[in-house]
């Protein structure tokens, strides 16, 4: 999580500057699909798609490569240890609103808001899954 906190908010900031309409649409599709997921696995696939779409929207190949490396480690190490207590995310799962806030800030071309929204999201994830602040 510390590595994600160092890189992903900066990626979101760059996405707010550089995102194409196609990139924004890809983020929104992932958000919509995550909200209609019928299993945690389906949700997590769309969560990956969303976060990678943000990285792609940065239009920075180095940031995208760093994101891909972090994501590979995240899925191989951290998520294997997460225990779920339901079959699917609840309708009020906090990541839904957090992803909406990130996408809205990027679509609004507000780099600071995108940075802060991603940082808030990652803090929330860290707290929810690992009890970290």
PyMOL CGO cylinders between C-alpha atoms (Angstrom):
from pymol import cmd
from pymol.cgo import CYLINDER

trace = [
    CYLINDER, 0.00, 0.00, 0.00, 2.77, 2.55, 0.64, 0.3, 1, 1, 1, 1, 1, 1,
    CYLINDER, 2.77, 2.55, 0.64, 3.99, 2.09, -2.93, 0.3, 1, 1, 1, 1, 1, 1,
    CYLINDER, 3.99, 2.09, -2.93, 0.48, 2.53, -4.28, 0.3, 1, 1, 1, 1, 1, 1,
    CYLINDER, 0.48, 2.53, -4.28, 0.06, 5.66, -2.15, 0.3, 1, 1, 1, 1, 1, 1,
    CYLINDER, 0.06, 5.66, -2.15, 3.25, 7.06, -3.66, 0.3, 1, 1, 1, 1, 1, 1,
    CYLINDER, 3.25, 7.06, -3.66, 2.33, 6.38, -7.28, 0.3, 1, 1, 1, 1, 1, 1,
    CYLINDER, 2.33, 6.38, -7.28, -1.41, 6.12, -7.91, 0.3, 1, 1, 1, 1, 1, 1,
    CYLINDER, -1.41, 6.12, -7.91, -2.42, 9.62, -6.76, 0.3, 1, 1, 1, 1, 1, 1,
    CYLINDER, -2.42, 9.62, -6.76, 0.23, 11.04, -9.12, 0.3, 1, 1, 1, 1, 1, 1,
    CYLINDER, 0.23, 11.04, -9.12, -1.18, 8.86, -11.90, 0.3, 1, 1, 1, 1, 1, 1,
    CYLINDER, -1.18, 8.86, -11.90, -4.68, 10.22, -11.25, 0.3, 1, 1, 1, 1, 1, 1,
    CYLINDER, -4.68, 10.22, -11.25, -3.30, 13.78, -11.29, 0.3, 1, 1, 1, 1, 1, 1,
    CYLINDER, -3.30, 13.78, -11.29, -1.72, 13.17, -14.70, 0.3, 1, 1, 1, 1, 1, 1,
    CYLINDER, -1.72, 13.17, -14.70, -4.91, 11.52, -15.95, 0.3, 1, 1, 1, 1, 1, 1,
    CYLINDER, -4.91, 11.52, -15.95, -6.84, 14.71, -15.12, 0.3, 1, 1, 1, 1, 1, 1,
    CYLINDER, -6.84, 14.71, -15.12, -4.50, 16.60, -17.44, 0.3, 1, 1, 1, 1, 1, 1,
    CYLINDER, -4.50, 16.60, -17.44, -4.23, 14.06, -20.26, 0.3, 1, 1, 1, 1, 1, 1,
    CYLINDER, -4.23, 14.06, -20.26, -7.31, 11.80, -20.33, 0.3, 1, 1, 1, 1, 1, 1,
    CYLINDER, -7.31, 11.80, -20.33, -9.01, 11.38, -23.69, 0.3, 1, 1, 1, 1, 1, 1,
    CYLINDER, -9.01, 11.38, -23.69, -12.76, 11.00, -24.07, 0.3, 1, 1, 1, 1, 1, 1,
    CYLINDER, -12.76, 11.00, -24.07, -12.14, 7.31, -24.83, 0.3, 1, 1, 1, 1, 1, 1,
    CYLINDER, -12.14, 7.31, -24.83, -10.19, 6.91, -21.57, 0.3, 1, 1, 1, 1, 1, 1,
    CYLINDER, -10.19, 6.91, -21.57, -12.97, 8.60, -19.61, 0.3, 1, 1, 1, 1, 1, 1,
    CYLINDER, -12.97, 8.60, -19.61, -15.52, 6.29, -21.21, 0.3, 1, 1, 1, 1, 1, 1,
    CYLINDER, -15.52, 6.29, -21.21, -13.41, 3.24, -20.32, 0.3, 1, 1, 1, 1, 1, 1,
    CYLINDER, -13.41, 3.24, -20.32, -13.26, 4.34, -16.68, 0.3, 1, 1, 1, 1, 1, 1,
    CYLINDER, -13.26, 4.34, -16.68, -17.03, 4.84, -16.59, 0.3, 1, 1, 1, 1, 1, 1,
    CYLINDER, -17.03, 4.84, -16.59, -17.70, 1.42, -18.14, 0.3, 1, 1, 1, 1, 1, 1,
    CYLINDER, -17.70, 1.42, -18.14, -15.54, -0.21, -15.45, 0.3, 1, 1, 1, 1, 1, 1,
    CYLINDER, -15.54, -0.21, -15.45, -17.38, 1.72, -12.73, 0.3, 1, 1, 1, 1, 1, 1,
    CYLINDER, -17.38, 1.72, -12.73, -20.78, 0.70, -14.12, 0.3, 1, 1, 1, 1, 1, 1,
    CYLINDER, -20.78, 0.70, -14.12, -19.74, -2.94, -14.47, 0.3, 1, 1, 1, 1, 1, 1,
    CYLINDER, -19.74, -2.94, -14.47, -18.28, -3.04, -10.96, 0.3, 1, 1, 1, 1, 1, 1,
    CYLINDER, -18.28, -3.04, -10.96, -21.59, -1.79, -9.55, 0.3, 1, 1, 1, 1, 1, 1,
    CYLINDER, -21.59, -1.79, -9.55, -23.44, -4.63, -11.28, 0.3, 1, 1, 1, 1, 1, 1,
    CYLINDER, -23.44, -4.63, -11.28, -20.94, -7.36, -10.34, 0.3, 1, 1, 1, 1, 1, 1,
    CYLINDER, -20.94, -7.36, -10.34, -22.52, -10.52, -9.00, 0.3, 1, 1, 1, 1, 1, 1,
    CYLINDER, -22.52, -10.52, -9.00, -19.38, -11.83, -7.28, 0.3, 1, 1, 1, 1, 1, 1,
    CYLINDER, -19.38, -11.83, -7.28, -16.31, -10.35, -5.61, 0.3, 1, 1, 1, 1, 1, 1,
    CYLINDER, -16.31, -10.35, -5.61, -14.21, -11.84, -8.42, 0.3, 1, 1, 1, 1, 1, 1,
    CYLINDER, -14.21, -11.84, -8.42, -16.26, -9.94, -11.02, 0.3, 1, 1, 1, 1, 1, 1,
    CYLINDER, -16.26, -9.94, -11.02, -15.96, -6.77, -8.94, 0.3, 1, 1, 1, 1, 1, 1,
    CYLINDER, -15.96, -6.77, -8.94, -12.20, -7.16, -8.59, 0.3, 1, 1, 1, 1, 1, 1,
    CYLINDER, -12.20, -7.16, -8.59, -11.80, -7.62, -12.35, 0.3, 1, 1, 1, 1, 1, 1,
    CYLINDER, -11.80, -7.62, -12.35, -13.61, -4.32, -12.94, 0.3, 1, 1, 1, 1, 1, 1,
    CYLINDER, -13.61, -4.32, -12.94, -11.65, -2.68, -10.12, 0.3, 1, 1, 1, 1, 1, 1,
    CYLINDER, -11.65, -2.68, -10.12, -8.46, -3.68, -11.97, 0.3, 1, 1, 1, 1, 1, 1,
    CYLINDER, -8.46, -3.68, -11.97, -9.89, -2.36, -15.24, 0.3, 1, 1, 1, 1, 1, 1,
    CYLINDER, -9.89, -2.36, -15.24, -10.80, 0.95, -13.59, 0.3, 1, 1, 1, 1, 1, 1,
    CYLINDER, -10.80, 0.95, -13.59, -7.42, 1.51, -11.99, 0.3, 1, 1, 1, 1, 1, 1,
    CYLINDER, -7.42, 1.51, -11.99, -5.58, 0.54, -15.17, 0.3, 1, 1, 1, 1, 1, 1,
    CYLINDER, -5.58, 0.54, -15.17, -7.82, 2.84, -17.21, 0.3, 1, 1, 1, 1, 1, 1,
    CYLINDER, -7.82, 2.84, -17.21, -6.77, 5.69, -14.92, 0.3, 1, 1, 1, 1, 1, 1,
    CYLINDER, -6.77, 5.69, -14.92, -3.13, 4.75, -15.48, 0.3, 1, 1, 1, 1, 1, 1,
    CYLINDER, -3.13, 4.75, -15.48, -3.65, 4.58, -19.25, 0.3, 1, 1, 1, 1, 1, 1,
    CYLINDER, -3.65, 4.58, -19.25, -5.38, 7.97, -19.13, 0.3, 1, 1, 1, 1, 1, 1,
    CYLINDER, -5.38, 7.97, -19.13, -2.22, 9.50, -17.67, 0.3, 1, 1, 1, 1, 1, 1,
    CYLINDER, -2.22, 9.50, -17.67, -0.72, 9.11, -21.15, 0.3, 1, 1, 1, 1, 1, 1,
    CYLINDER, -0.72, 9.11, -21.15, 2.62, 8.40, -19.48, 0.3, 1, 1, 1, 1, 1, 1,
    CYLINDER, 2.62, 8.40, -19.48, 4.23, 5.09, -20.38, 0.3, 1, 1, 1, 1, 1, 1,
    CYLINDER, 4.23, 5.09, -20.38, 6.54, 5.10, -17.37, 0.3, 1, 1, 1, 1, 1, 1,
    CYLINDER, 6.54, 5.10, -17.37, 3.67, 5.64, -14.93, 0.3, 1, 1, 1, 1, 1, 1,
    CYLINDER, 3.67, 5.64, -14.93, 1.68, 2.93, -16.72, 0.3, 1, 1, 1, 1, 1, 1,
    CYLINDER, 1.68, 2.93, -16.72, 4.60, 0.49, -16.44, 0.3, 1, 1, 1, 1, 1, 1,
    CYLINDER, 4.60, 0.49, -16.44, 5.02, 1.29, -12.73, 0.3, 1, 1, 1, 1, 1, 1,
    CYLINDER, 5.02, 1.29, -12.73, 1.28, 0.80, -12.22, 0.3, 1, 1, 1, 1, 1, 1,
    CYLINDER, 1.28, 0.80, -12.22, 1.38, -2.58, -13.98, 0.3, 1, 1, 1, 1, 1, 1,
    CYLINDER, 1.38, -2.58, -13.98, 4.25, -3.75, -11.76, 0.3, 1, 1, 1, 1, 1, 1,
    CYLINDER, 4.25, -3.75, -11.76, 2.47, -2.59, -8.60, 0.3, 1, 1, 1, 1, 1, 1,
    CYLINDER, 2.47, -2.59, -8.60, -0.78, -4.19, -9.69, 0.3, 1, 1, 1, 1, 1, 1,
    CYLINDER, -0.78, -4.19, -9.69, 0.90, -7.53, -10.35, 0.3, 1, 1, 1, 1, 1, 1,
    CYLINDER, 0.90, -7.53, -10.35, 2.38, -7.54, -6.86, 0.3, 1, 1, 1, 1, 1, 1,
    CYLINDER, 2.38, -7.54, -6.86, -0.88, -6.35, -5.30, 0.3, 1, 1, 1, 1, 1, 1,
    CYLINDER, -0.88, -6.35, -5.30, -2.90, -9.16, -6.84, 0.3, 1, 1, 1, 1, 1, 1,
    CYLINDER, -2.90, -9.16, -6.84, -0.28, -11.85, -6.17, 0.3, 1, 1, 1, 1, 1, 1,
    CYLINDER, -0.28, -11.85, -6.17, 0.50, -10.93, -2.58, 0.3, 1, 1, 1, 1, 1, 1,
    CYLINDER, 0.50, -10.93, -2.58, -2.01, -8.75, -0.81, 0.3, 1, 1, 1, 1, 1, 1,
    CYLINDER, -2.01, -8.75, -0.81, -5.33, -9.79, -2.28, 0.3, 1, 1, 1, 1, 1, 1,
    CYLINDER, -5.33, -9.79, -2.28, -4.67, -13.49, -1.74, 0.3, 1, 1, 1, 1, 1, 1,
    CYLINDER, -4.67, -13.49, -1.74, -4.90, -12.83, 1.99, 0.3, 1, 1, 1, 1, 1, 1,
    CYLINDER, -4.90, -12.83, 1.99, -8.20, -10.89, 1.95, 0.3, 1, 1, 1, 1, 1, 1,
    CYLINDER, -8.20, -10.89, 1.95, -11.18, -12.65, 3.52, 0.3, 1, 1, 1, 1, 1, 1,
    CYLINDER, -11.18, -12.65, 3.52, -14.62, -11.69, 2.21, 0.3, 1, 1, 1, 1, 1, 1,
    CYLINDER, -14.62, -11.69, 2.21, -17.74, -12.03, 4.36, 0.3, 1, 1, 1, 1, 1, 1,
    CYLINDER, -17.74, -12.03, 4.36, -20.27, -11.82, 1.54, 0.3, 1, 1, 1, 1, 1, 1,
    CYLINDER, -20.27, -11.82, 1.54, -20.67, -13.16, -2.00, 0.3, 1, 1, 1, 1, 1, 1,
    CYLINDER, -20.67, -13.16, -2.00, -20.56, -9.72, -3.61, 0.3, 1, 1, 1, 1, 1, 1,
    CYLINDER, -20.56, -9.72, -3.61, -20.02, -6.08, -2.69, 0.3, 1, 1, 1, 1, 1, 1,
    CYLINDER, -20.02, -6.08, -2.69, -23.00, -4.41, -1.03, 0.3, 1, 1, 1, 1, 1, 1,
    CYLINDER, -23.00, -4.41, -1.03, -24.80, -1.67, -2.95, 0.3, 1, 1, 1, 1, 1, 1,
    CYLINDER, -24.80, -1.67, -2.95, -23.22, 0.91, -0.65, 0.3, 1, 1, 1, 1, 1, 1,
    CYLINDER, -23.22, 0.91, -0.65, -19.67, -0.47, -0.93, 0.3, 1, 1, 1, 1, 1, 1,
    CYLINDER, -19.67, -0.47, -0.93, -17.41, 2.53, -0.28, 0.3, 1, 1, 1, 1, 1, 1,
    CYLINDER, -17.41, 2.53, -0.28, -15.26, 1.97, -3.37, 0.3, 1, 1, 1, 1, 1, 1,
    CYLINDER, -15.26, 1.97, -3.37, -18.21, 2.78, -5.61, 0.3, 1, 1, 1, 1, 1, 1,
    CYLINDER, -18.21, 2.78, -5.61, -18.45, 6.38, -4.41, 0.3, 1, 1, 1, 1, 1, 1,
    CYLINDER, -18.45, 6.38, -4.41, -14.68, 6.65, -4.23, 0.3, 1, 1, 1, 1, 1, 1,
    CYLINDER, -14.68, 6.65, -4.23, -14.25, 5.51, -7.84, 0.3, 1, 1, 1, 1, 1, 1,
    CYLINDER, -14.25, 5.51, -7.84, -16.99, 7.95, -8.86, 0.3, 1, 1, 1, 1, 1, 1,
    CYLINDER, -16.99, 7.95, -8.86, -15.09, 10.77, -7.14, 0.3, 1, 1, 1, 1, 1, 1,
    CYLINDER, -15.09, 10.77, -7.14, -11.85, 9.87, -8.91, 0.3, 1, 1, 1, 1, 1, 1,
    CYLINDER, -11.85, 9.87, -8.91, -13.53, 9.67, -12.31, 0.3, 1, 1, 1, 1, 1, 1,
    CYLINDER, -13.53, 9.67, -12.31, -15.42, 12.92, -11.74, 0.3, 1, 1, 1, 1, 1, 1,
    CYLINDER, -15.42, 12.92, -11.74, -12.23, 14.78, -10.80, 0.3, 1, 1, 1, 1, 1, 1,
    CYLINDER, -12.23, 14.78, -10.80, -10.43, 13.43, -13.86, 0.3, 1, 1, 1, 1, 1, 1,
    CYLINDER, -10.43, 13.43, -13.86, -13.33, 14.27, -16.17, 0.3, 1, 1, 1, 1, 1, 1,
    CYLINDER, -13.33, 14.27, -16.17, -13.45, 17.76, -14.62, 0.3, 1, 1, 1, 1, 1, 1,
    CYLINDER, -13.45, 17.76, -14.62, -9.76, 18.20, -15.46, 0.3, 1, 1, 1, 1, 1, 1,
    CYLINDER, -9.76, 18.20, -15.46, -8.98, 18.92, -11.82, 0.3, 1, 1, 1, 1, 1, 1,
    CYLINDER, -8.98, 18.92, -11.82, -5.52, 17.45, -11.10, 0.3, 1, 1, 1, 1, 1, 1,
    CYLINDER, -5.52, 17.45, -11.10, -5.51, 18.28, -7.38, 0.3, 1, 1, 1, 1, 1, 1,
    CYLINDER, -5.51, 18.28, -7.38, -8.97, 16.83, -6.82, 0.3, 1, 1, 1, 1, 1, 1,
    CYLINDER, -8.97, 16.83, -6.82, -7.99, 13.68, -8.77, 0.3, 1, 1, 1, 1, 1, 1,
    CYLINDER, -7.99, 13.68, -8.77, -4.83, 13.31, -6.67, 0.3, 1, 1, 1, 1, 1, 1,
    CYLINDER, -4.83, 13.31, -6.67, -6.77, 13.76, -3.42, 0.3, 1, 1, 1, 1, 1, 1,
    CYLINDER, -6.77, 13.76, -3.42, -9.64, 11.46, -4.49, 0.3, 1, 1, 1, 1, 1, 1,
    CYLINDER, -9.64, 11.46, -4.49, -7.22, 8.65, -5.34, 0.3, 1, 1, 1, 1, 1, 1,
    CYLINDER, -7.22, 8.65, -5.34, -5.32, 9.17, -2.09, 0.3, 1, 1, 1, 1, 1, 1,
    CYLINDER, -5.32, 9.17, -2.09, -8.57, 9.06, -0.09, 0.3, 1, 1, 1, 1, 1, 1,
    CYLINDER, -8.57, 9.06, -0.09, -9.63, 5.90, -1.92, 0.3, 1, 1, 1, 1, 1, 1,
    CYLINDER, -9.63, 5.90, -1.92, -6.35, 4.11, -1.24, 0.3, 1, 1, 1, 1, 1, 1,
    CYLINDER, -6.35, 4.11, -1.24, -6.50, 5.09, 2.44, 0.3, 1, 1, 1, 1, 1, 1,
    CYLINDER, -6.50, 5.09, 2.44, -10.03, 3.72, 2.61, 0.3, 1, 1, 1, 1, 1, 1,
    CYLINDER, -10.03, 3.72, 2.61, -9.00, 0.45, 0.96, 0.3, 1, 1, 1, 1, 1, 1,
    CYLINDER, -9.00, 0.45, 0.96, -6.02, 0.09, 3.25, 0.3, 1, 1, 1, 1, 1, 1,
    CYLINDER, -6.02, 0.09, 3.25, -8.16, 0.69, 6.33, 0.3, 1, 1, 1, 1, 1, 1,
    CYLINDER, -8.16, 0.69, 6.33, -11.01, -1.57, 5.19, 0.3, 1, 1, 1, 1, 1, 1,
    CYLINDER, -11.01, -1.57, 5.19, -8.90, -4.53, 4.08, 0.3, 1, 1, 1, 1, 1, 1,
    CYLINDER, -8.90, -4.53, 4.08, -5.83, -4.36, 6.25, 0.3, 1, 1, 1, 1, 1, 1,
    CYLINDER, -5.83, -4.36, 6.25, -6.81, -2.20, 9.24, 0.3, 1, 1, 1, 1, 1, 1,
    CYLINDER, -6.81, -2.20, 9.24, -4.18, 0.36, 8.25, 0.3, 1, 1, 1, 1, 1, 1,
    CYLINDER, -4.18, 0.36, 8.25, -4.66, 4.13, 8.38, 0.3, 1, 1, 1, 1, 1, 1,
]
cmd.load_cgo(trace, "trace")
